Amino acid sequence: MEEKIEVKVLADNEVYESGLLAEHGLSFWIKYGDKKFLFDTGQGLVLEHNAVKMGIDLDSLSGVMLSHGHFDHGGGVGALLDSGEKIPLYAHPRVFAQKYARDREEDRLEKKGIEFSRDDVRFNSVISPEKIVGELSLTGEISRSNEWEKTPERYLVRSAGEKELEKDDFRDDQALFFPTDSGLVILLGCAHSGVVNTVEYIKSISSFHTLRAVMGGMHLHDAEKNDVERTIRYLAEQELELIVPMHCTGFYAQARMKQALKSSVEIGEVGMSFKF
């Protein structure tokens, strides 16, 4: 398979390169052949600034893919709408639901959803596995194959037409993946479905079963230490060439991954560039 995919980190919680900015969010720029996409957009506070500094033309995008409907992944779509032209958006329809999280310290709700509507974009609904271009694919809804990767009770959602809030099961959560000569590369948004569930699901729907890299948010920042260790053991079993924990993975989990998996782990940050 021809090596033709480039991935750059436009937004993340960490940055160490002069002139670039960090925020609580995540965004990957992807060049696949002559097509260019964003997988998530961060909050939108640093997207345009970092794109200019990194020599990325956001006006040349072929589309945007969203991992789920939280502001730190879809907030930057608003900045892309300023041109007046509706950009193609690939996501689960539930990204437009009203999303909240219960504050850990106080009995109040924090808004977590996105601010734009379906009418603002050229919306392409992705519920089941779908190839966006070539072998660049979104998972659609991810099957949950284990009992221990659970969504915290504090995440809530109100669906269109409903009055009551309910626990958010993150049906909209999805990942992006593509094959290379030496295995699949997987990009995670927040992995609300669970890292293990996500990887196992992708292996089950893809004809390419060897894994090369897993990159992105792994949502282990408030996970039990035992669950962090389970995730690390699973990743070790996959014999990955590259693991890039980012965003919501959390410092403890990132440190443990680096300690346990050594040179295969690179801690993610804004400005990183990868070619596959």
C-alpha positions, 0 to 999 in steps of 0.5 A: 500500500502506498505511503501517502497519509500525513497527520498533524496535531493542530490542537491539544492540551499540551504544546512545547513548540515556540509560537504555537498555542494549546487549549483543552481540546483536540484536532488532527489535520489529515492529508490523504492523497490530494484531500485534506480533512480535520478530525475534530476541531478543538474548541476553536480558540487556537485552531486558526492561529496554529494552522497559520503557524504550521502552514496549513490552509484551512480554506482547502479542507475537503471536510471535517469529521467529528468524534463526538458532540463535545465543545472541545472537539467540535467548537472549532467548526464555528471558525470554519463557517465564517467563509459563508460556504457550508463545509461538509461535516461527517458525524453521528447525528447525536452530535447535535444533542444537548450535552452536559456534565455534572460538576464534581464539586458543585451540584450544577450542570456544565454545558458540554455541547457544540453551538452550531446546528445541522443547518450550518453545515453540509451534514453527512450522517455516519452511524455505521462504518463508512469510508470517507475517501479511499480507505480513510474510514469512520467507525460509526457507533462502536460496539461495547465488548467489555464490562469495565470501560464504562461511561461516568454517570456525570455525563448527561444528554437531552435528545431533540424533542425530549424534556428530560436529561438522561445518562449520555451513552455516547452513541455518537462517539467514533474513531477514524482509521486507515490502513498502511503497509505495516498495519492500521492507524487509529485516531481517537477523539476521546474514546468515550466507548473505551480504548479497548472497545474501540480498537477491538471494534475496528479490528472486527470491521476491518479487513486489515488486522495488524495494528501500527499506531493508536493516537489521540484522547483515551479518556483515562484522566479520571479512570481507576488505576486498575483500569489504566493498567488494563488498558496498558496491558492491552496496548502492549499485547497489540505490539504497536509501533507507535502510541500517542496518548493525548488530550483527556488521557491524563498525566498519570496514564501518559506517564504509566504508558511511557514507563511501561511501553517505553519507546513506542510511546510519544506524548502528544502535543500541538505541532507534532507531525506524522507520515504513514 
